Structure formats: C-alpha cells, structure tokens
Amino acid sequence: MTHIERLFANNRRWVAQMTAADLDFFKKRAAPAEPHFLFIGCSDSRVPADSLTGTLPGEVFVHRNIANQVHTADLNVLSVLQYAVEVLKVRNVLVCGHYDCAGVKAALGNAPLGLVENWLGNIRNVMRLHRPELDAIADPTARVRRLIALNVKEQVYNLAQTPVVQNVWQRGGELLLHGLVYELEEGLLQELALGIDSPEKAAALVHQAPA
C-alpha cells in the first residue's frame, strides 16, 4: 500500500468509527462552524492541533507556519486572525510552540538556509533581546528549550500589537491570548502565559525576569 493509499484507507476507517458512534456526526460538523479557539502553531507534523487538544472538527480554527510565528506584516496570519475574531467571534487565541522545534534550532545555527532565512529573522530578534540569558545557559538543549519558550511569549506579544486585537480591547471586548508549549516526548501541553487581555499584560510578558 502506498502512502496516499494508506491516507484514503485511514480516512474511510475514521469515517466508519465516527458514524458508528453517531450517525449524524458529519452532518453536525457540516453546520456553520463556531470554533472556541484560534490555534496558531508550528507546521511540524508532530504537532496536530485537534489531536493534542482532544477537540472535534469545528472547535478549533487553525493557522500553522514554521516555528509558530506572528509576523505583524504577514497578511496570511493577520487575515486568519481577523476572520477568526471578527467573523467567527473566537475569544481565545492560542500560540502553541513545541520543544525540539527545527525552526528555532535553525535560527540558532549559522548554516545557510535559503528562503527560510527571511522567516527565521523574527526568532533571531528574540535571541538578540535575550542574549545575556541565553548565553548563560551552558547546556545546548536547555538553551534551545528556553528560546522556544521565549519565542512563544514574543509571538503572544506580537499578537497584542495587531490592530485586530487592539480594537477589541479598546472597545472593552473579551479576547484572551494564551501561550503554550507542547512537550513531544510526553504529549502534554504546558502553559507559558494564560489570559492575556490587555497591552499592559502583554508587555509584562516579554519583560519578565529570566526563568
């Protein structure tokens, strides 16, 4: 069986499992979506948003890119954010990083990476802002893990700088930003920042003392 054949076989098996438990499972999912979360995560294939959060189709609106970045000039992520918040009325936005992130590791290195170099520039800015702390970590693995956590917090801060988020907060609306990191070897989510609901809290997040 080829990989693509296995994909279709898995799909048919999944459909059979879902409809065995609920004949109307897919009819219910086909109704207009009302997701509770916008999940901004890494493109890494080991970090599936629905599986790791235990959510069903329709509960999570998802945007993924290399190293879970929120570039404030990236029309892709900004469009997803605007649609989620203003159209779908999502009130919880998650930035989810993961340990052993190849994008963060690449940003730490010096090897030429081609086009992706432009994308990783944001992570290198995070490194620059936290250089003394990172340089003080002797263990390379621990240094990467710390940068992964700092990167998540920085992306939550970037979210707070977007007009979409600021407009909601200025109107007194409810919109919570959260920063999480996924531990691949355990399958568990860890909280880095929960319930960021103001520019002040977002600013405090990136100016915290080293962990």
C-alpha atoms as an extended CHARMM CRD file, in Angstrom:
* protein
*
       211  EXT
         1         1  MET       CA              0.0000000000        0.0000000000        0.0000000000  PROA      1               0.0000000000
         2         2  THR       CA              1.4000000000        3.3950000000       -0.9780000000  PROA      2               0.0000000000
         3         3  HSD       CA              1.3810000000        6.3560000000        1.3820000000  PROA      3               0.0000000000
         4         4  ILE       CA             -1.5020000000        8.0020000000       -0.4870000000  PROA      4               0.0000000000
         5         5  GLU       CA             -3.4890000000        4.7600000000       -0.4730000000  PROA      5               0.0000000000
         6         6  ARG       CA             -2.9270000000        4.4770000000        3.2630000000  PROA      6               0.0000000000
         7         7  LEU       CA             -4.2160000000        8.0240000000        3.6800000000  PROA      7               0.0000000000
         8         8  PHE       CA             -7.5200000000        7.1700000000        1.9840000000  PROA      8               0.0000000000
         9         9  ALA       CA             -7.7930000000        3.9000000000        3.8900000000  PROA      9               0.0000000000
        10        10  ASN       CA             -7.2970000000        5.7640000000        7.1590000000  PROA      10              0.0000000000
        11        11  ASN       CA             -9.9440000000        8.2780000000        6.1330000000  PROA      11              0.0000000000
        12        12  ARG       CA            -12.5110000000        5.5660000000        5.4390000000  PROA      12              0.0000000000
        13        13  ARG       CA            -11.6860000000        3.8720000000        8.7490000000  PROA      13              0.0000000000
        14        14  TRP       CA            -12.0960000000        7.1680000000       10.5950000000  PROA      14              0.0000000000
        15        15  VAL       CA            -15.4580000000        7.8540000000        8.9170000000  PROA      15              0.0000000000
        16        16  ALA       CA            -16.6510000000        4.3830000000        9.8960000000  PROA      16              0.0000000000
        17        17  GLN       CA            -15.5900000000        4.9180000000       13.5140000000  PROA      17              0.0000000000
        18        18  MET       CA            -17.2500000000        8.3030000000       13.7770000000  PROA      18              0.0000000000
        19        19  THR       CA            -20.5380000000        7.2500000000       12.1940000000  PROA      19              0.0000000000
        20        20  ALA       CA            -20.6580000000        4.0540000000       14.2510000000  PROA      20              0.0000000000
        21        21  ALA       CA            -20.7790000000        6.2200000000       17.3730000000  PROA      21              0.0000000000
        22        22  ASP       CA            -23.0310000000        8.9160000000       15.8680000000  PROA      22              0.0000000000
        23        23  LEU       CA            -24.8070000000        8.5390000000       12.5320000000  PROA      23              0.0000000000
        24        24  ASP       CA            -25.1400000000       12.3240000000       12.2350000000  PROA      24              0.0000000000
        25        25  PHE       CA            -21.5500000000       13.1220000000       13.2030000000  PROA      25              0.0000000000
        26        26  PHE       CA            -20.5930000000       14.6490000000        9.8460000000  PROA      26              0.0000000000
        27        27  LYS       CA            -23.9390000000       16.3630000000        9.3000000000  PROA      27              0.0000000000
        28        28  LYS       CA            -23.4250000000       18.1510000000       12.6110000000  PROA      28              0.0000000000
        29        29  ARG       CA            -19.8650000000       19.0960000000       11.6410000000  PROA      29              0.0000000000
        30        30  ALA       CA            -21.1040000000       20.4730000000        8.3010000000  PROA      30              0.0000000000
        31        31  ALA       CA            -23.1640000000       23.1460000000       10.0460000000  PROA      31              0.0000000000
        32        32  PRO       CA            -21.6070000000       26.6520000000       10.1850000000  PROA      32              0.0000000000
        33        33  ALA       CA            -18.5240000000       26.4770000000       12.3800000000  PROA      33              0.0000000000
        34        34  GLU       CA            -18.4630000000       28.2050000000       15.7530000000  PROA      34              0.0000000000
        35        35  PRO       CA            -14.9280000000       27.4720000000       16.9810000000  PROA      35              0.0000000000
        36        36  HSD       CA            -13.9020000000       28.3470000000       20.5080000000  PROA      36              0.0000000000
        37        37  PHE       CA            -10.2120000000       28.8090000000       19.7120000000  PROA      37              0.0000000000
        38        38  LEU       CA             -7.7940000000       30.1120000000       17.1310000000  PROA      38              0.0000000000
        39        39  PHE       CA             -4.7060000000       27.8780000000       17.3040000000  PROA      39              0.0000000000
        40        40  ILE       CA             -1.5000000000       29.3790000000       15.8910000000  PROA      40              0.0000000000
        41        41  GLY       CA              1.0090000000       26.5600000000       15.8460000000  PROA      41              0.0000000000
        42        42  CYS       CA              4.0790000000       25.1900000000       14.1370000000  PROA      42              0.0000000000
        43        43  SER       CA              3.8400000000       23.3650000000       10.8110000000  PROA      43              0.0000000000
        44        44  ASP       CA              5.7100000000       20.4050000000       12.3360000000  PROA      44              0.0000000000
        45        45  SER       CA              3.8140000000       17.1930000000       11.5280000000  PROA      45              0.0000000000
        46        46  ARG       CA              4.2050000000       16.0220000000       15.1340000000  PROA      46              0.0000000000
        47        47  VAL       CA              2.0020000000       18.8270000000       16.4380000000  PROA      47              0.0000000000
        48        48  PRO       CA             -1.5850000000       18.1390000000       15.2430000000  PROA      48              0.0000000000
        49        49  ALA       CA             -3.8830000000       20.7620000000       16.7690000000  PROA      49              0.0000000000
        50        50  ASP       CA             -7.0560000000       18.6490000000       17.0180000000  PROA      50              0.0000000000
        51        51  SER       CA             -5.3450000000       15.5440000000       18.3800000000  PROA      51              0.0000000000
        52        52  LEU       CA             -3.2420000000       17.1640000000       21.0670000000  PROA      52              0.0000000000
        53        53  THR       CA             -6.1480000000       19.2850000000       22.3300000000  PROA      53              0.0000000000
        54        54  GLY       CA             -8.7030000000       16.4710000000       22.1280000000  PROA      54              0.0000000000
        55        55  THR       CA            -11.0930000000       18.6610000000       20.1380000000  PROA      55              0.0000000000
        56        56  LEU       CA            -13.5570000000       17.7260000000       17.4030000000  PROA      56              0.0000000000
        57        57  PRO       CA            -13.7500000000       19.2090000000       13.8970000000  PROA      57              0.0000000000
        58        58  GLY       CA            -15.3060000000       22.6680000000       14.1500000000  PROA      58              0.0000000000
        59        59  GLU       CA            -13.9540000000       23.5370000000       17.5990000000  PROA      59              0.0000000000
        60        60  VAL       CA            -10.5650000000       24.9580000000       16.6020000000  PROA      60              0.0000000000
        61        61  PHE       CA             -9.6720000000       27.3690000000       13.7910000000  PROA      61              0.0000000000
        62        62  VAL       CA             -6.0540000000       26.6780000000       12.8470000000  PROA      62              0.0000000000
        63        63  HSD       CA             -3.1340000000       28.5900000000       11.3790000000  PROA      63              0.0000000000
        64        64  ARG       CA              0.2890000000       26.9450000000       11.1890000000  PROA      64              0.0000000000
        65        65  ASN       CA              3.6850000000       28.0960000000        9.9850000000  PROA      65              0.0000000000
        66        66  ILE       CA              7.3530000000       27.3580000000       10.6840000000  PROA      66              0.0000000000
        67        67  ALA       CA              8.0740000000       27.9980000000       14.3820000000  PROA      67              0.0000000000
        68        68  ASN       CA              4.5800000000       29.3970000000       15.1240000000  PROA      68              0.0000000000
        69        69  GLN       CA              5.4010000000       32.9690000000       14.1430000000  PROA      69              0.0000000000
        70        70  VAL       CA              3.1450000000       36.0210000000       14.3130000000  PROA      70              0.0000000000
        71        71  HSD       CA              4.7940000000       38.4980000000       11.9680000000  PROA      71              0.0000000000
        72        72  THR       CA              2.8760000000       41.7620000000       12.2160000000  PROA      72              0.0000000000
        73        73  ALA       CA              3.3750000000       42.3140000000        8.4600000000  PROA      73              0.0000000000
        74        74  ASP       CA              2.3030000000       38.7810000000        7.4600000000  PROA      74              0.0000000000
        75        75  LEU       CA             -1.0290000000       39.1250000000        5.6490000000  PROA      75              0.0000000000
        76        76  ASN       CA             -1.6640000000       35.4040000000        5.9770000000  PROA      76              0.0000000000
        77        77  VAL       CA             -1.6920000000       35.2520000000        9.7740000000  PROA      77              0.0000000000
        78        78  LEU       CA             -3.3410000000       38.6850000000       10.0240000000  PROA      78              0.0000000000
        79        79  SER       CA             -6.1580000000       37.6100000000        7.7080000000  PROA      79              0.0000000000
        80        80  VAL       CA             -6.7050000000       34.4130000000        9.6750000000  PROA      80              0.0000000000
        81        81  LEU       CA             -6.7240000000       36.4080000000       12.9230000000  PROA      81              0.0000000000
        82        82  GLN       CA             -9.1890000000       38.9590000000       11.6160000000  PROA      82              0.0000000000
        83        83  TYR       CA            -11.5450000000       36.3130000000       10.2520000000  PROA      83              0.0000000000
        84        84  ALA       CA            -11.3860000000       34.3080000000       13.4690000000  PROA      84              0.0000000000
        85        85  VAL       CA            -12.0220000000       37.2650000000       15.7550000000  PROA      85              0.0000000000
        86        86  GLU       CA            -14.3770000000       39.4390000000       13.7130000000  PROA      86              0.0000000000
        87        87  VAL       CA            -16.3560000000       36.8390000000       11.7550000000  PROA      87              0.0000000000
        88        88  LEU       CA            -16.1840000000       33.6300000000       13.7750000000  PROA      88              0.0000000000
        89        89  LYS       CA            -16.2220000000       35.5350000000       17.0900000000  PROA      89              0.0000000000
        90        90  VAL       CA            -13.3970000000       33.4760000000       18.5570000000  PROA      90              0.0000000000
        91        91  ARG       CA            -12.4820000000       34.7340000000       22.0190000000  PROA      91              0.0000000000
        92        92  ASN       CA             -9.3880000000       32.6490000000       22.7730000000  PROA      92              0.0000000000
        93        93  VAL       CA             -6.2560000000       32.8410000000       20.6440000000  PROA      93              0.0000000000
        94        94  LEU       CA             -3.5130000000       30.3130000000       21.3540000000  PROA      94              0.0000000000
        95        95  VAL       CA              0.1220000000       30.4580000000       20.2810000000  PROA      95              0.0000000000
        96        96  CYS       CA              1.4830000000       26.9490000000       20.6690000000  PROA      96              0.0000000000
        97        97  GLY       CA              5.1680000000       26.1860000000       20.2900000000  PROA      97              0.0000000000
        98        98  HSD       CA              6.8020000000       22.8150000000       20.8140000000  PROA      98              0.0000000000
        99        99  TYR       CA             10.0950000000       21.5550000000       22.1370000000  PROA      99              0.0000000000
       100       100  ASP       CA             12.6000000000       20.1690000000       19.6220000000  PROA      100             0.0000000000
       101       101  CYS       CA             11.4220000000       22.7880000000       17.1120000000  PROA      101             0.0000000000
       102       102  ALA       CA             13.6010000000       22.5910000000       13.9900000000  PROA      102             0.0000000000
       103       103  GLY       CA             12.8480000000       26.2090000000       13.0840000000  PROA      103             0.0000000000
       104       104  VAL       CA             14.1710000000       27.5120000000       16.3920000000  PROA      104             0.0000000000
       105       105  LYS       CA             17.2110000000       25.2350000000       16.1590000000  PROA      105             0.0000000000
       106       106  ALA       CA             17.9290000000       26.5560000000       12.6810000000  PROA      106             0.0000000000
       107       107  ALA       CA             17.7380000000       30.1510000000       13.9020000000  PROA      107             0.0000000000
       108       108  LEU       CA             20.4110000000       29.3300000000       16.4750000000  PROA      108             0.0000000000
       109       109  GLY       CA             22.7490000000       27.9600000000       13.8270000000  PROA      109             0.0000000000
       110       110  ASN       CA             24.8590000000       29.5180000000       11.0900000000  PROA      110             0.0000000000
       111       111  ALA       CA             24.1400000000       27.1710000000        8.1740000000  PROA      111             0.0000000000
       112       112  PRO       CA             22.7330000000       28.8420000000        5.0130000000  PROA      112             0.0000000000
       113       113  LEU       CA             19.0220000000       28.0650000000        4.7810000000  PROA      113             0.0000000000
       114       114  GLY       CA             17.8570000000       29.8480000000        1.6350000000  PROA      114             0.0000000000
       115       115  LEU       CA             14.4210000000       31.4550000000        1.5750000000  PROA      115             0.0000000000
       116       116  VAL       CA             13.5330000000       30.3860000000        5.1110000000  PROA      116             0.0000000000
       117       117  GLU       CA             16.2660000000       32.7380000000        6.3950000000  PROA      117             0.0000000000
       118       118  ASN       CA             13.8090000000       35.6110000000        5.9630000000  PROA      118             0.0000000000
       119       119  TRP       CA             11.2180000000       33.7980000000        8.0390000000  PROA      119             0.0000000000
       120       120  LEU       CA             13.6010000000       32.9990000000       10.9020000000  PROA      120             0.0000000000
       121       121  GLY       CA             14.7050000000       36.6010000000       11.3070000000  PROA      121             0.0000000000
       122       122  ASN       CA             11.9930000000       37.1610000000       13.9030000000  PROA      122             0.0000000000
       123       123  ILE       CA             13.3930000000       34.3690000000       16.0750000000  PROA      123             0.0000000000
       124       124  ARG       CA             16.8750000000       35.8330000000       15.7980000000  PROA      124             0.0000000000
       125       125  ASN       CA             15.4610000000       39.1070000000       17.0960000000  PROA      125             0.0000000000
       126       126  VAL       CA             14.1350000000       37.2040000000       20.1050000000  PROA      126             0.0000000000
       127       127  MET       CA             17.6440000000       35.7900000000       20.5840000000  PROA      127             0.0000000000
       128       128  ARG       CA             19.1200000000       39.2900000000       20.4460000000  PROA      128             0.0000000000
       129       129  LEU       CA             16.6900000000       40.5990000000       23.0560000000  PROA      129             0.0000000000
       130       130  HSD       CA             17.5350000000       37.7720000000       25.4450000000  PROA      130             0.0000000000
       131       131  ARG       CA             21.1970000000       37.2440000000       24.5640000000  PROA      131             0.0000000000
       132       132  PRO       CA             22.6460000000       37.5070000000       28.1150000000  PROA      132             0.0000000000
       133       133  GLU       CA             20.1600000000       34.9700000000       29.4890000000  PROA      133             0.0000000000
       134       134  LEU       CA             20.6430000000       32.5320000000       26.6160000000  PROA      134             0.0000000000
       135       135  ASP       CA             24.4420000000       32.8150000000       26.6780000000  PROA      135             0.0000000000
       136       136  ALA       CA             24.3730000000       31.9830000000       30.3770000000  PROA      136             0.0000000000
       137       137  ILE       CA             22.7700000000       28.5860000000       29.6940000000  PROA      137             0.0000000000
       138       138  ALA       CA             25.6180000000       26.1300000000       29.2240000000  PROA      138             0.0000000000
       139       139  ASP       CA             23.5850000000       23.1230000000       28.1220000000  PROA      139             0.0000000000
       140       140  PRO       CA             22.7100000000       23.4090000000       24.3740000000  PROA      140             0.0000000000
       141       141  THR       CA             19.4300000000       21.5070000000       24.7460000000  PROA      141             0.0000000000
       142       142  ALA       CA             18.3230000000       23.6870000000       27.6440000000  PROA      142             0.0000000000
       143       143  ARG       CA             19.2560000000       26.7800000000       25.6440000000  PROA      143             0.0000000000
       144       144  VAL       CA             17.0670000000       25.7030000000       22.7240000000  PROA      144             0.0000000000
       145       145  ARG       CA             14.1720000000       24.8910000000       25.0480000000  PROA      145             0.0000000000
       146       146  ARG       CA             14.4260000000       28.3060000000       26.6600000000  PROA      146             0.0000000000
       147       147  LEU       CA             14.4790000000       30.0550000000       23.2930000000  PROA      147             0.0000000000
       148       148  ILE       CA             11.3960000000       28.0650000000       22.2470000000  PROA      148             0.0000000000
       149       149  ALA       CA              9.5530000000       29.3380000000       25.3200000000  PROA      149             0.0000000000
       150       150  LEU       CA             10.7450000000       32.9060000000       24.7970000000  PROA      150             0.0000000000
       151       151  ASN       CA              9.6570000000       32.7280000000       21.1600000000  PROA      151             0.0000000000
       152       152  VAL       CA              6.1160000000       31.7380000000       22.1580000000  PROA      152             0.0000000000
       153       153  LYS       CA              5.8680000000       34.6550000000       24.5840000000  PROA      153             0.0000000000
       154       154  GLU       CA              7.1910000000       37.0410000000       21.9410000000  PROA      154             0.0000000000
       155       155  GLN       CA              4.5530000000       35.8800000000       19.4690000000  PROA      155             0.0000000000
       156       156  VAL       CA              1.8020000000       36.4330000000       22.0530000000  PROA      156             0.0000000000
       157       157  TYR       CA              3.1980000000       39.9440000000       22.4720000000  PROA      157             0.0000000000
       158       158  ASN       CA              3.1480000000       40.4100000000       18.6860000000  PROA      158             0.0000000000
       159       159  LEU       CA             -0.4950000000       39.3420000000       18.6260000000  PROA      159             0.0000000000
       160       160  ALA       CA             -1.2650000000       42.0290000000       21.1720000000  PROA      160             0.0000000000
       161       161  GLN       CA              0.2340000000       44.6430000000       18.8320000000  PROA      161             0.0000000000
       162       162  THR       CA             -2.0950000000       43.8330000000       15.9220000000  PROA      162             0.0000000000
       163       163  PRO       CA             -4.9610000000       46.2220000000       15.1300000000  PROA      163             0.0000000000
       164       164  VAL       CA             -7.4430000000       43.3290000000       15.3200000000  PROA      164             0.0000000000
       165       165  VAL       CA             -6.6090000000       42.5740000000       18.9460000000  PROA      165             0.0000000000
       166       166  GLN       CA             -6.1550000000       46.1920000000       19.9680000000  PROA      166             0.0000000000
       167       167  ASN       CA             -9.5180000000       47.1750000000       18.5050000000  PROA      167             0.0000000000
       168       168  VAL       CA            -11.3120000000       44.5250000000       20.5570000000  PROA      168             0.0000000000
       169       169  TRP       CA             -9.5690000000       45.5860000000       23.7600000000  PROA      169             0.0000000000
       170       170  GLN       CA            -10.1860000000       49.2870000000       23.1080000000  PROA      170             0.0000000000
       171       171  ARG       CA            -13.9070000000       48.5770000000       22.7410000000  PROA      171             0.0000000000
       172       172  GLY       CA            -13.8740000000       46.6890000000       26.0330000000  PROA      172             0.0000000000
       173       173  GLY       CA            -14.4930000000       43.3770000000       24.2850000000  PROA      173             0.0000000000
       174       174  GLU       CA            -13.3990000000       39.9980000000       25.5710000000  PROA      174             0.0000000000
       175       175  LEU       CA            -10.3890000000       38.4720000000       23.8300000000  PROA      175             0.0000000000
       176       176  LEU       CA             -7.8470000000       36.3340000000       25.6370000000  PROA      176             0.0000000000
       177       177  LEU       CA             -4.3830000000       35.4790000000       24.3470000000  PROA      177             0.0000000000
       178       178  HSD       CA             -2.5540000000       32.3880000000       25.5710000000  PROA      178             0.0000000000
       179       179  GLY       CA              0.9570000000       30.9990000000       25.1250000000  PROA      179             0.0000000000
       180       180  LEU       CA              1.5210000000       27.2340000000       25.3110000000  PROA      180             0.0000000000
       181       181  VAL       CA              4.3190000000       24.8200000000       24.5650000000  PROA      181             0.0000000000
       182       182  TYR       CA              3.9090000000       21.1560000000       23.6260000000  PROA      182             0.0000000000
       183       183  GLU       CA              6.2260000000       18.5170000000       25.0700000000  PROA      183             0.0000000000
       184       184  LEU       CA              6.6690000000       15.9700000000       22.2790000000  PROA      184             0.0000000000
       185       185  GLU       CA              8.0370000000       13.1840000000       24.4610000000  PROA      185             0.0000000000
       186       186  GLU       CA              5.1440000000       13.4060000000       26.9360000000  PROA      186             0.0000000000
       187       187  GLY       CA              2.2920000000       14.6040000000       24.7760000000  PROA      187             0.0000000000
       188       188  LEU       CA              1.4330000000       17.2850000000       27.3260000000  PROA      188             0.0000000000
       189       189  LEU       CA              0.7410000000       20.9790000000       26.8870000000  PROA      189             0.0000000000
       190       190  GLN       CA              2.4510000000       23.3780000000       29.2690000000  PROA      190             0.0000000000
       191       191  GLU       CA              1.2530000000       26.8920000000       29.9900000000  PROA      191             0.0000000000
       192       192  LEU       CA              3.5890000000       29.8150000000       29.4470000000  PROA      192             0.0000000000
       193       193  ALA       CA              1.0210000000       32.6140000000       29.5570000000  PROA      193             0.0000000000
       194       194  LEU       CA             -2.7130000000       32.4440000000       30.0960000000  PROA      194             0.0000000000
       195       195  GLY       CA             -5.4420000000       35.0640000000       29.8860000000  PROA      195             0.0000000000
       196       196  ILE       CA             -3.5050000000       37.9850000000       28.4060000000  PROA      196             0.0000000000
       197       197  ASP       CA             -6.2620000000       40.5810000000       27.9830000000  PROA      197             0.0000000000
       198       198  SER       CA             -4.5290000000       43.9650000000       27.8500000000  PROA      198             0.0000000000
       199       199  PRO       CA             -1.4850000000       45.6830000000       26.3330000000  PROA      199             0.0000000000
       200       200  GLU       CA             -0.0070000000       46.0080000000       29.8060000000  PROA      200             0.0000000000
       201       201  LYS       CA             -0.1450000000       42.2720000000       30.4610000000  PROA      201             0.0000000000
       202       202  ALA       CA              1.3380000000       41.5840000000       27.0490000000  PROA      202             0.0000000000
       203       203  ALA       CA              4.2160000000       43.9810000000       27.6930000000  PROA      203             0.0000000000
       204       204  ALA       CA              4.8690000000       42.4380000000       31.1030000000  PROA      204             0.0000000000
       205       205  LEU       CA              5.0380000000       39.0380000000       29.4720000000  PROA      205             0.0000000000
       206       206  VAL       CA              8.1480000000       39.8680000000       27.4250000000  PROA      206             0.0000000000
       207       207  HSD       CA              9.8110000000       41.8900000000       30.1770000000  PROA      207             0.0000000000
       208       208  GLN       CA              9.6890000000       39.2090000000       32.8430000000  PROA      208             0.0000000000
       209       209  ALA       CA             12.8610000000       38.2640000000       34.6700000000  PROA      209             0.0000000000
       210       210  PRO       CA             14.6440000000       35.1610000000       33.3240000000  PROA      210             0.0000000000
       211       211  ALA       CA             13.1260000000       31.8440000000       34.4370000000  PROA      211             0.0000000000
